[in-house]
Amino acid sequence: MKDASPQTIHLKDYTPFGFEAESVELTFRLAPTATRVLSKIRFLPKEGGDGRFFLHGEDLTLISARIDGAPVTPRLVEGGLEAQVPAEPFIWEAEVEISPATNTALEGLYMSPLAREGEAPGPGAMYCTQCEAEGFRKITFYPDRPDVMSVFTVRIEGDAPVMLSNGNPVERGDGFAVWHDPWRKPAYLFALVAGDLRAHPGSFTTMSGKEVALNIWVRPGPDEDKCAFGMEALKRSMTWDEEVYGREYDLDVFNIVAVDDFNMGAMENKGLNVFNSSCVLASPETSTDMNFERIEAIIAHEYFHNWTGNRITCRDWFQLCLKEGLTVFRDAQFTADMRSAPVKRISDVIALRARQFREDNGPLAHPVRPESFVEINNFYTATVYEKGAELIGMLKTLVGDAAYAKALDLYFERHDGDAATIEDWLKVFEDVTGRDLAQFKRWYAQAGTPRLSVTEDFKDGTYTLHFKQETPPTPGQPHKAPFVIPIAVGLLNPNGDEVVPTRVLEMTQAEQSFSFDGLPSKPVPSILRDFSAPVILERASDNTERAFLLAHDTDPFNKWEAGRALAKDVLCRMVSEGATPDGAYLDAALAVLRDDGLDPAFRALALRLPSEDDIAQTLFGAGITPDPVEIHTARETLSQALAQHAADTLPRIYAAMTVEGPYRPEAEDAGKRDLQGTVLGLLSRIDGGAQAAAQYDAAGNMTQQLAALSCLLMIDKGEPELARFYEQWKDDRLVIDKWFGMQALQAPPARAAAVTDALTRHPDFDFRNPNRFRATLGSFAANAAGFHAADGAGYRLLADWLIRLDPLNPQTTARMTTSFETWKRYDADRQALIEGELRRILNTDGLSRDTTEMVSRILGA
């Protein structure tokens, strides 16, 4: 039988730990299957504590324990140990043994690359850690909770040439290294890395004149040539945080380590960031423009955590959005400043709607600050991160830039060194502005995406907008109180001139009206400019108005939104009514393509059709059961029609977007390559892939090579190029991830399951490596028509692999179950097939609590 139902943890039950950990000394005696960890912790009892001394611990072999030097025999209990301790300050010491080499869950201390089953780690394997959220309890017995903060001193003993931990280096000798972190931190920010590594060095002088040594550490070999961009991105991040937020780095060194086996993108451990290799290593030959932008953003995100996450951490894991929402908002600001603010905003909203709106409108919906959880790893979600960032943006909009900056300064001053809460965060804004933010706090407490419906009237020069907000029921929350919603609005007159510039309307009631006086004629409204709130806007409109806004709106986001709405309307009518491609849409898209005054990156975004999942959700919301195959067919038909409609223009634009000279990942060049790649996709539909094949042969960088190969696969060609691509890049694991992913994503729907199944049998497929698993099975699940094939083969394939992976890596397994979260939007036959696979997963013997929780929530159990 599978494990018993795991315990649910509730926010309302929070109680502080009864002891303060004043100082922590750790000694690691590294050995692949028998690492010894010695801990020495000075504890101080707290007034008002319950006196229970409980330390978390999992998968540990306890060798010995002492209190004030005297041996003790603690009581081992589920999840840790208990002991009788003195009523005054005392020293707790313990020695445990752990096996990093066999730790395939990639939590706590493990070795990467993972050894093949039954084999010892290879000579290039390194020791590394991942402790967020609850991995430290797999290293030693400790109060593994974010509100227990302490000063750490770490001694590492072993034969590794490089041994790193948090803070500053204190001492190094033959076979050992000592690190000391002077800043109090919770255990989830602990890090250790040891192995044969090479440094790509740099330095940074802070605004107060302090010199900081920077290093990006990689394994010897080709990775050494892929660090330069990451180092420059780190320096840009440090400069930006000083200039925009006044935050200066606070240690003598800042280290980044690239690790191949990693469940997440990266981790902000104090002074020692551990990165998934895919999120830090880059070169023009092996990385696309999108990779470069993503790496820049992730490096910034983890660096910004030094203040919003490390110096000020979260009191408990229910407050996760406190550090993640704010830091995502900060890294979005950074990218907007480094690149194109409108393109960044549009890209973020596309991702928000694809991931977070989907989450908000399904069985996995939860508040930005959840009220309960079973496994905290399952709440590293788009709601916590991306919606959490939207809440920061709304707050900034409501209080204004100056008050936001003043509130942030107060936040850093008041809570430096604290484990804080959402209440602490909102209080600084109340104190600075005098506003009551009780209603705004509902955004943290209520799940779901509000529907904002709009009607209008015009009389005697007065134009009035009538708004109504409604948030549908979500699991455990059938009724929702009104939110405060900032609605940015502009008005255009019939000839396209802006008669009322952007004005932020503050909606606080379920229904509310706003008027604009003195207008000579009825205007065309531009509502929710810059996507000023994470809501679904519902307003009766027609394609004539959408085309008008696409042509004339001065707000870049709403200009793009008008084109998206136009395309969605056409696609939905093609699916539901059998309509043909709409001429108004084709003319509007052609106008955008030809408008050389627009940013190329914006034009590329405007020409992309809404995703198949977006169309499915729109149809479902309109009461129509979506058919993934019909949606795919409609999208292909409209793309073909657009290609033919623009046939005379495509060669000119393709040639005009050619970038001369050596490759640069800067926004201007990347935007041109993006538009050129979009145009290449349209050209490939009418020239049989001739231009794509020529581009593949001539490509001087991965962006162009991959774009050409993708276009060939899109028209079901490219087999020779696929083989050549593999032979060229078979020794680069990050590029081969792309090779696996593009085949699973772009396989024709009728063959997608078979293609993906064959990929999982390829000698280079290692399902224990999260990057390779996500590249293959994750890309297949994103191939909507293929994954949702009516015979259920896609569902069976993914379920088989999730069952196989769960005993080794519960985190990755649980996250991948979200591929099934939209199951109730489809027809009865598909629902029955998916439900059968979900129940098969749930009934697996020994299923992890991570996956048990996720599958149960998806099923609605």
N, C-alpha and C positions, 0 to 999 in steps of 0.2 A: 504493500500500500504506500501511497505517497505520504509526505510529511503531514503532520497535523496542522490545522489552520494556524498561521502565525498571529502574533499579538498585535493589536492596533494601538498606536501611541497617539495621544490627544494633546493638543496645545493647552487646553484648560487644566491639564494635570501637571504642568511644568512646576518643578520645585528645584531650587538651587542645590548644588552639591554641598555637603556639610563641611568640606575641608578646602583650604586654599593650598595649591601646589606652589610653594615659594620658589623652588629651584629643582631642576631635573638634570641629572648626569646620566648619560647613556654610554655604554661601551659595546661595540659590535665586534665580535671575533668571527670574521666572515669565513664560511665554508658552504659550498653549494647545497648540500642536503643536511647540514648540521651547524647552522649559524647559531652562536651563543649571543644572547643579548642580556647584558647586565644593567639594571636600572637602580639608581639611587635618588630618591625623591624626598625632599623635606616638605612635610605636610603640616599645616596649621589649622586646628579646628576653628570653625566659624561659629559665632554666636547665633543661636537660634537654629542650628543644624540638628537633624534628627539623630546624629551620632552613628549612622550606619556607614561603615567603610566598605564600599563596593567598588571594585576595579573591573572594567571590561577586559575581556580576553577571549579570543577565538583561535582554535587550531594551534595552541601553544602547549609545549611540554614543560611543566614547571620543574626546575631542578632544585631550587632552594628559595627560601624567603626569610627575611630578617626584619625585626623592628628594633631600632636603636642597637643594632649589632647582635641581638639575641635571636637564635633560630625560632621560627614560628611555623605552625602548620595551618595555613588558611583553609577555609572550607570552599572547595570548588563547587560552584553552582552554575546553572544554565547562563551562558553568556559572560562568565567571569569568575570572580572569587570574592569572598567576604573574610574579614578578620576582625578580632578584637584589638582595639588600638587605644593608646593612652589619651587622657583628656587634655593633655598639653602637647606642644609641638613635638614631632617625632620624625625619625628617618626611616623610610620604608626602602628595603632593598630586595631585589628579586633577580634570579637568573632563570632564563627560559631558553629553550631550543626551538628553532623553526627551520623549515626547508624551503629556501627561496627557489631552488631549481625545479621543484614540483608544483609551484604555486601558479597554476594556469588561470586563476581568477583575476590575476593582475591587480590585486589589492594587497596592501601591506608591502613587504619586501619580497621582490621576485627577481628573476633573471631574464634578460632579453638579449638576443633572440631566444624564444622558447626552444628547448631541445626537442628533438623528435621523440615520440613515445618509446620509453625503454632505453634511451640513450642519455649520456651525460652531456651537460652544456658544452658547446663548442668553445674553442680558445678565444673567440671574440666576444663571448657573452659578458654582459655587464650586470652588476647589481643595481637595482633602482627601486623606487618606492612610489606608491600612490596611496595616500592616506585620506583624502576626501572621498566620501564623507566619514566612513567609519572603518578605515583600513588600519589605523594605528593599533587597534586592539588585536590585530594579527601579528604585531611586532613584539609587544610586551603588555603586561597587565598595567592598566592606566585608566583614570577617569576620562574616557574618550568622548568628550562632549565639548562643544565650542565655547561654553562659558567658563571652562577651566583653562586659564592662561598662565603660562610660566616661562621662565628664562631657561633655555636649554644649552648645555655643554655636551658635545658629542665627541667620543674617541672612536676611531675606526681602525681596526687591526686586520691586516691581510697582506696578500702579495700583489694587489692591484696597483699599477703605476699611478693612477689618479684616484683620490678618495675625497669626496665632496659632501658637505652638509650645509645646513642653514647658517647664515650669519657671516662672521669674519674668520679667516684662518688664524689659529693661535699658535700651533706648533706642528712640525712635521719631522719625522725621522724615518729610520729604516723600518718599513713595515707598519707604520701607523701615521695617522693624521688627527689633529684635534681642531674642532670648530666651536665657536661660541657665538650665540645669537643674543645680543643684549636686549632685544625687544621681546616683551612678553607675547606669547602666541599660544593658540590652542594646538592640540596634537594633530589636527587634520592638516596643519601647515608644515608638519615635519617632513623633511626630505633627506635622502641619502642616495648617492650614486658612487659606484666604484667600478673601475675597469680600465682597460687599455684605451685611452681616449686622447684625442688631439684637440687643442684649443685654437679657435679663430679669435685672436685677441683684439681688443679695442679699448678706448678710454673715453670718459665723459667728465667734463668739469661742470659742477652744479652751479646754480646761481649765487651761492655763497662762496664759491671758489674751491670747493672740495673736489679732489681728484678721485674718480671711481674707476676701478679696473673692471672691464667687461670681457666676458668670454662666452663663446658658443662652442660647446664640446660635442664632438662626433667621434665615431669609430674611424680608425685609420682607413684610408682609401679614397674613393671618389667623392664621398660626402664632404671631404675637406674643402672642395671647390664650390660648395653650395651654401656657404654661410654669409657671404658678403652682403646680400640684400637684407637678410635678417638682422645683421649688425647695424646697418644704416637705419632700418625701421625702428630698432630699439633706441637709437640715439634721437631719432625724430620724436618718438614717444616721450622720452625723458624731457626734451626741450618743450614740447607742447604742454605737458602736465605742469611744468613750471610757469609757462606763459599764460595759460588759460585758467588753471586752478590754483596756482601758487604752491604746488606740491613738489618738494625737493626729495631726492633719494637720500636714504639715511644709513647706508652701510658702506664699507670700503670696497666691496666687490659685488658684482651682479653676474650670476652664472645662469646660462641656459644649457640644457642637455637634450640632445635629440635621441629619442628611444623608439624603436620599431614597433614594439608590442605595447599598446596603450589604449585603454578603453575610451578615453576622452580626447579632446583636441590638445589640451595643455593644462598645466596646473601651476597656480601662483605661489607655491611655497616660498616663504620669506628668503629672498636672496638667492634661491636655487630653483628656478623654474624648470620643470620637467615637461618636455614637449613631445607629442606625437611627431615623428620625423616628417610626416606629410605637412605639418603646420609650421615648419621652420626652414626646411631645406629647399633651395630654389636655384635654378639656373635657366637661362633662355632655352637651352637644348632640351631640358626635361620638365619644365614647368610652363603652364599657360598663364596668360594675363590674369585669369580668375584666381589661379594659385597664388600669384604674387600679391594681389589685393587681399586675399584671405589671410595670407601669412602676415602681411603688414597689420591687419586688423587684430589678429589673434595675439601677436606680440604686444601690441598696444594694450589689448584687453588685460592680459596677464600682468603687464607692468603696472597698469593703472590700479590693479588690485592691491598694490603695495599700501595704498592709503584706503581705498574703498573695498575692504575685505580683510586686510592684514592688520594695519594699525588700528582700524575700527572693524571688528568682526561682528558676527551675528550671535545673539544670546543662545539661540537654539536653532535647530534646522527648519523650524516653521518660518523663521525669518530669512530664509535663503535668498529671497528676492531683494532683501535689503542690500546685500553686496552684489548680487548678480544683475538685478535690474539697473541699478545705478551705474555699474561698470559697463554694461552693454550700451547704455545711453552715452557714456563718456567715449567709448571706442567708436560709436557711430558719429559723434561730433568730430572726433579726430579724423576719421576717414572722409567725412564731408569737407573738412578743411584741407586735407591732403589732395583730394581728388575733386569730383563734381558733387556738390551738395544735392542738386535735384536728382541726379542719377542714383546717388546713394539712398535718398529717401524713397524713391520709387522701388529700388531693389529690395529695401527693407520691408516695404509694404507687401510686395509680391511674396516674400518669404513668410511674413506674418500671416497673410491670408492662407497660404498653402499649408502651414504647419499649425499655427496657433488657433486660427478660426476653426480649422478642422477639429482640433482638440476641444475647443470650447463648445462645439456643436455635436459632441458625441459622448460616448460612455466614459471617456477619460477626463471630462471637464472637471476642473477644480479651481478654487480661488487662487489668486496670485500668492496669497499667504494661506496655505491649506490649514484646515482645522485638525486633520488627523492623517496619519500614514502608517503603513505596515513596514515598508522598506524605503528609506529616504532616497536611495539611488534612483527610485522610480519617479522622483519629483524634480529631477534635473530636466525640466520640460520647457517647451516654447512658451508656456504660460508664465512660468517663473522668470525666464530670461527675457524673451522678446516683449511679452505683454507687460512685464515688470518695467522694462525700459520705456514703453509707451506711457506708463503712469508718470515716470519722471518727466518726460517731455510735456505731458499735459500740465503737470504742476508748474513747470517753468513757464508755459504759456499763460497760465492763470495769474501768476504773481509777477511776471515780467523778468527781463534779464538781470536787472540791477538787484532786485530782491532775491532772485535765485542765487546770484553770486554771494550776496551777503549771508544768506542762509547756509550756504555750503561752508563758508569761512567759520561760521558759528558751530556748525556740525563738527568740523575737524577740531576746533578749539575745545568744544565741550566733551567730545566723546573719544578723543585720542586715547588709545589703550583700553577701550571698553568693548564689551560684548553687548551690542545694542539691539533695539527692537524697532519695528515700524512706528510705534508710538514715539520713540525718541526722535526718529527721523522727521515725522510730521510736526513735532513740538517745536523744532528749531524754525520751521517756516511760520508757525503760528506766532512765535515770539518775535520774529523779524517783521512780519506783515500785519499782525493783529487780526488776521483772518481766523475764522473757526473752520477747521478742516474735517469736522466730524463726518460731513456728507461725502467729502472726497475719499475718506477712509473706506467707504463702501467698495471702492474699486479693488481694495486689497482683500475684502471679505466675501464678495459675491462673485460667483463664477458666471460664465456665459458672455456672449457678445451682444450688446444692446442693439436693437433694431431702431433706427431713427427715421421715422416716416415724415415726409414734408408735403404740405400743400401750400398754395399761394393765392393771393388775389391782388388786384391793382385797381385803385379808384382815386380819382382826383389828385393824381400825382403822388399818392402814397402806395408804396409796395409793401405787402406784409407776407412774411413767411410764418406758417403755423407748423410747429414741430410737435411730434409725439414720440416718446421713447417707451420701448417695451423690451424686456429681457426674458427670453423663453426659460422655462424650467430646466434645471440641470440636476444631476444626481444629488439627492439630499437637500436641494434648495428649490422647492416648487414655486416660491413667491419671491419677487425681487422688488426692493425699494428703488426709487429713482436715483440715478447717478447725477453728479455735476458733470456736464459735458461742455468743453470749450469747442465752439463751432466757428471756424474761420470762414467768413463769407466775403465775396466780392461781387459786384454787379456790373454787367456789360450792357451797353445800349445796342440796339439792333444793327448798327453798322460795325460793331466790334470794339468800340472804344470803352475803356473802363470808366464808369461814371461814379462808382463807389469803390475805393480801394479796400484792401483787406481789412475787415473789422472782426474782432473776436466776440461772438455772442456767448454769454454764459448761461447755459440751460441748467436749471436746478429742479424743475418740476416735471411731472409726468407729461403734461401738455403745456406749451408755452409759445407765445407769438412775439415777433419782433418786427418793427415797422421802419421803413426808410421813406422820408418825406422829400418833397420838392423835385420829383423826377419828371422829365418831360414826356417820357413814354415808358411802357412796360419793359423792364430790363430782363436780361437773361441771367439767372443766378449761377454763380460758381460757388458751390457749397462744399464745406469740409476741405478747404484749401490746405495743402501740405499735409493732408490726412491728420487733422488736428486732434482727432480722438479715434481710438480703436473700436469703431462701430460699423454696422452695415447700414448704408444710406439707401432708403427706399423712397423714390420719387418718380412719379409718372413723367416720362420723357419720350421723345421720338428720335429717330436717327437724324432728322434734319437738325435738331438742337445739338445732338452729340457731335455731328460734323462741324457745326458752327463753333462749338467750344474747342474742338480739336484744332480748328484753324485760328481762333482768336484769343483763347484764354491766356491771360498773362501769368497765371500760376502754373509752373511746369508740371506739378503733380496732377492737377486737374486737367491739364491739357492731355497728358498721357491717359488719365482715367477716362476721359471722353472717348478716346480711341479704343480703349479696352472694353468699355461698355458697348460701343458700336459693334466690335467683333463678337462679344458675348451674345448680343441680341441675334446677330446673324447665325451664329453656330447653334444656339438653342432652337431657333426656328428651323434650321436645317435638320436637327435631330427630331424635334417634336412634330413638325408639320411637313417635313419633306421639302422644305423650301430650297431654292437654288441660291448660290452666292449672290449677295446683295451688291448692286452696282454702286450704291452710295458709299458702302464701306470700301470697295475696291478703289474708287476715285479718291477717297480721303486718305487711304494708306499710300497711294501713289503720290499724292501731294506732299505728304510727310517725307517720303523717300527722296523726292526731288528738291526739297527745301534745304539748300546748302547753308542757310543761315542757322540751322539747328545743330546742336552738338551731335556729332556722329553717334556717341553712346546713347543719347536720348532717342535718336532715330532708330537705332537697333532695338531698343526696348519697345518703342511704339509699334514696330513692325511684327513683333512676336505675338503670336496668338495666345489667348488664355489657355492654360494647361487643361488636359483632359480631366483631371481631378476637379479643377475649378468649374468646368462645365457640368460635371456630374453633381457637384454640390448645389449649383444654381438650379438645375432641373429638379433635384430632390426638394429644394426649398420651395419650388413652385408646385409641388405635389405631383411631379412626374417621375416615375421610376426610371433611373438612368440605365442605359445599356452601354457598357464600356466599349464594345466593338462598334456600335453605331456612332458613338462620340468620336472614336478614332477615325472612322471613315469620313465623317463630316469635316473633321479638322484637316485631314489629308486633302479632301476635295477643295476646301477653301484655300489652302496653301497653294494647290495647283492652279486655281483660278487667279490668285494674286500674282503668281509667277508669270502666267500668260498675259495678264493685264499690264504688267510692268516690263514685259520682255524687251521693249525698245530702250528702256532706261537702265536696266540692270548692268550691261557691260560698262556704261559710262561711270556709274557709281563704283563698280568694282575696281576699275582702273584708278579712279580719283582717290580711293581710300588706300592705295598702296603706300606703305611707309618706306621711305628711302633711308639708307644708312644702317648702322648697327642697331640691334634690338635694344629697346629701352622699355621698362615696365611702367613708365609714367602714364598718367591718365590720358593725355592727348593721343599718344600713339596707340594705347590700348583701345580707346574709343574708335579709332579708325579701323583697327583690326576687327573689332567687334562688328561694326557695320559691314565691313567687307565679308566677314564670315556669314552674316545674316543674308547678305545678297548672294553669296555663293550657294547657300541652301536653296534659294529660289531658282538660281540659274541651273542648278543640278536637276531640277524637275523638268527643264525644257531642253537641256543639251545632253541628257543622258550621262552626266557626270564627267564630261570632257574637261571642263575647267577645273573641277575638283581633282581629277587625276593629275592634271598638269601642276596644280598647286602642291599636291602631295610630293611630287617629284622634285619640285624646286624649293620646298619649304626650308627656311633657315632657322626656324624656331618651333617649339612645341605647339604654340598657339595655332600657327598656320597648318602644321602637320596634322594635328588632331582635328582641327576644323574640317580639313579636306577629307580625312578618313571618315569622320562622322557624316558628312554629306553623302559619301559613297554608300555607307551602310544604310542611310535613310532611304535610298532608292534601291535597296537590296542588291548592291554591288559591293566591290571592294575586297573580295576574298584574297586576291594577290597582295594588295596593300596590307591587309591584316597580317598575313604571313611575314611580309617584309618588316612590318612594325615590330612583330614579336622577335624576329631574329636580331634586329637592331638594338632592342632594348631589354632583352631577356635577362640581363644581369643587373638591371635597375629595378628594384622591387616597387618603388613608387610609380614608375611609369607603367609597369606591368599591371598594377592596380587599375590604371586607366584602361588598359587593354581588356581586362576582364569586365570592367564596368560598362564600357561602351557597347560591347556585344550583348550583354544581358539587357541593357536599357533599350537598345535599338533593334532587337530581333523582331521580325514580323510577328504579330500576335499569334498566328496559328503555330509558330515554331518556337515561341519564346521559352516555354517550359523545357522543351527538348534541348534548345541551345544552352540554357542555363544549367541543366542537368549535366550536359557534356562538359561544360566549364568546370563543374565541381569535381569532375573525374580527371581533370588536367593535372599533370605532375606538379605544377606550380601552385595549385590551389591548396592552401593551408587554412582550414577552417578555424584553427585556434588563434590565428592572427586577426585581430578585429578589423584592420584596414582591408585585408583581402576578403573577409567574410562580408563586410558591408559593401565593398565594391561590387561583389558578385550577387549576393542574395538581396541586398538593399536596392541595387539598381534594377534587378528583376522585379521586385515589388513595386518600383516606380514606373514600370512598363505596364500601365493600367490595363490596356486591352489584353495583353499577354498574361498578366498575373490573374486577371479575372476571366480567363477563358471559361466557357460554359461547362467544360468537362471536369473542372475542378483540379486539373493536373498541377496548376500553379500553387494552389492552396496546399495540396499534399506535399509538394516538393519543399516549400518553405517550412511546413510543420515538421517534416522529417528532420530537417537540419536544425531547427530550434530544439527539438528533443535531444538531438545528438550533442549540441553545444552546451546545453544548460548545465550538466554536471561539471563542466570545465570552466565556463565563464558565464555565470548567471546575469551579470550586468548587461553584457552585449545581447544576450538572449532576450532579456526582458524588454530592452529598448526596441528590438526588432519585432516584437509582437504587435507593435503599434501599426504594422502594415495591415492588420485585420480590423482596425478600430472603426472603419466606416461600413462594416458589413451589413448593417441594418438599412442602408439606403438602397440596396440592390433587390432584385427580384427574389421570389420565394425559393427558387431552386438554388440560386447562389447562396442565399442565406443559410439554407440547410447544409450545403457543402461546407461553408466556413464554420458554422456552429459545430459540425461534426469534428473538424480538425481542431478547433479550440478545446473541445471536450476531451479529445484524444491527448492533447498536450497536458491539460489539467489533471488527467487521470494517470499520468506517468509516475511511476514509483520514484520517490526521492526528489520530486520536483522542487527547485529552490523556492524560497519565499519571495524572491524578486519576481520570478516568472509567475508564481501562483497568484500574487497580488494583481499583476497586470492582466492576466488572462481572466481572472475573476471579475475585474472591473469592466473589461471589454464585453464579457458575457452579460454583465449587469447583475451578477450573483452577489 
